[in-house]
Amino acid sequence: PYVPWGARVLDVGCGTGAHGARLAVRRGAHVIGVDRIARRPYDVAWDIACWPWPFPAQTFDVVLMLDVLEHVVPRDAVLREAYRVLTPDGVLLLAVPNRDTRWRRQLRAASLFAYADPDHKIEYVADEVHAELARAGFRVVGALAPTVYDTPWAGLLDALGAVCLPLYRRIATWKHAYARAHPEESTGFRVVARRAA
């Protein structure tokens, strides 16, 4: 709902390009995907930690950064570049991991590695997401939306689902519903932010 029809979208850290392709089909979006490797003709290969980004100011209506920010060291600079390339009424759609679930706290208490991915430079709590976006000139629109329930049994649940697709759908539905009911136990947050000024 945050992507207007025909929007100009910058998909930062596009990976396989699945999100951008879906927006192109469902919302008529004009998508440019950026990643370290160009996979499609409309992708740009470049490291997002280099700036300025190779786009003029106020070029895009939407910037997607889904599961990207936690992999970057100069996050403030990256967010300032996202701010720069967004139109004044543009929107930043962001997904970041939550480091403060009960399972992550148990891992830390046992002195075990508690990040969801060894390449993560940071994982967040809600206040930190708000503060980091505010420093770059963004304001969060609404509450941070939870993603999926963080459980030590995730691998087992996914393996069960691989055996039986209907079972996997039921498990996935339950994990999403549990995260909505208990957002503090979600693996991460989906964030909608707009330029504050």
N, C-alpha and C positions, 0 to 999 in steps of 0.2 A: 504493500500500500504506500510505501514511501518513495517508490520509483514512478514518476509520471510517465505517461505514454510518450514514447519517442525520446526519452531522456538520453543525454550524453553521459555515459558511465565510464569511470576509470576503475577497473578491477585490479587493485594492487595486491600482488602475490597471488595471481590468478590460478596458479597450478595448472590443472588440466583444462581450465576454462569452463567448467560445468556451470558455475553460477552465472557467468556472463552470457553463455549460450542460452540458458533458461530465460534470462531477462530479455535477450534479443527476440526470442520466440514469443514469450508471453506478454511483454510490455513494449515491443517494437523499439527497444533500446538500441542505441549506437554505442557499442562497447569496445573499449580498448583495454586489453589485458596486459599487465606488466609483470614480469617475473625475471629471474636470472636466466631463464631459457625461453626463447620464443617458440611456441608450439603451433601457432596458427598464423595465417597471413596478417591478421589484425593485432597480433601480440607484439609487444616491444620488449626486447631483451635488455635489461639494465638492472643494476642493483639499486633498490629503493633507498639505500643509505647514502647514495650520491645525490648531491643537490647543487643547484636547483634542479627539480625534475624537468624533463624536456618538454614541458607544456606551458603555454602562456597562462597568465593569471585568469581566473574566472572562466575556465574552459568547460568544466563539467558540472552537471546538475547533481550527480551522485558520485561519491567515492566509496567503494567497497574495500574494506580491510578485514577480511574474515580469517581469523586465526593467523594473523601476520604480526601484529604489533609486539607480541611477546617474544618474537625471534630477533628483534631489532635492538641494538644498543642505543643509538641516538633517537629515542622515541619522541622527545619533544620536537626535534628538528623534522622528523617525518610527519608528525601531526601538523606542524606549521606549514609544511609543503601541501598537505591535504587541504588545509584552510585556504592557502593561496590559490590553488587550482579550482576550488569550488566557486560557483556563482553565489551572489549574496543570499539567495534563498535556497542554496544547495543543502544537501544532507550527507552526512557521513554515517555509513552503516558499518558497525564494528562488531567483531566477536573476539572475546578475550577469555582466558582460563581463570577459574576461581581457585585460589590456593587455600581457602579456609574451610573446606568441607570437613566433616568429622573424620573421614578416611585419610585425608591429607594431614590432619593434626595427629592422628595415630601414627602415621609414618614418621613424622618429624619427632614425636615423642620417643620413638624407638631408634632415633638417629639414623633413619633410612632416607634415601632420596625420595622426595615428596612431590617433585614436579611431574606433570603429565608427560613431558617430553624432555629428553636430555639436552635438546638445543634451546629450550626456553631460557631467556635471560631474566624474566620476571613472570610471576603470576600475581593476580590481583585480588583485592577485596573491593567491595563496591565504592567505598570512599576514595580509594586510590584512582579508580577509573575516572570518577568525577573530577578529581584534582588534576590529573594529567590532561584531560580534555580542556579544562578551564584554562590551564597555562597556555594552551595553544589557541585559545580564543573561541572554544566551542562551549555550548550548553547542552546538557543531556535533555532529551525530550521524553518525558514520562519516566517510568521505573525501568531499571535494568531487567531484561527478560531472562529467565533461566533457560538453560539448554536441555540437559539430560542428567539424570541421577548419577552421582559419582559413587560407585560401589566397588569394593575389592573383588566382587564376583563378576565384573563386566566381561572379562575374557571368557569365563565359563558360560555366561548368558549368551554371548555372541556365538560361541561354539554350538550351544544347543540350537540356536536359531539357524545356524548353517545346516543343521541336520533336517530341520523342518521349517520351511518358510512361513506357514501360518503361525507357528509358535513364535518365530522371530518377530513377526508383526505384533503379536500380543505382548511380548516382552518389551519391544520398543515403545509401544503405546503406554505400557505401565511405567517405564522409566521416564518418559516425557511427563506423564501425569504426576508422578511422584515429585519430579523437579519443580513443576508448577506449584504444587501444594507445599513444598519445602525448598524454596529457592536457595536457602543457605547451603543445601546439599547438592546443588547443581554443579556440573563439571565446569561451567563457564557462564558468561553473560553475553547476551545480544544487546547491543547499544545503538540507539538512534540519537545522533547529535546534529545540531545546526550551528551555523556561525552565530556567535553571540552579538556581533556588531556588524 
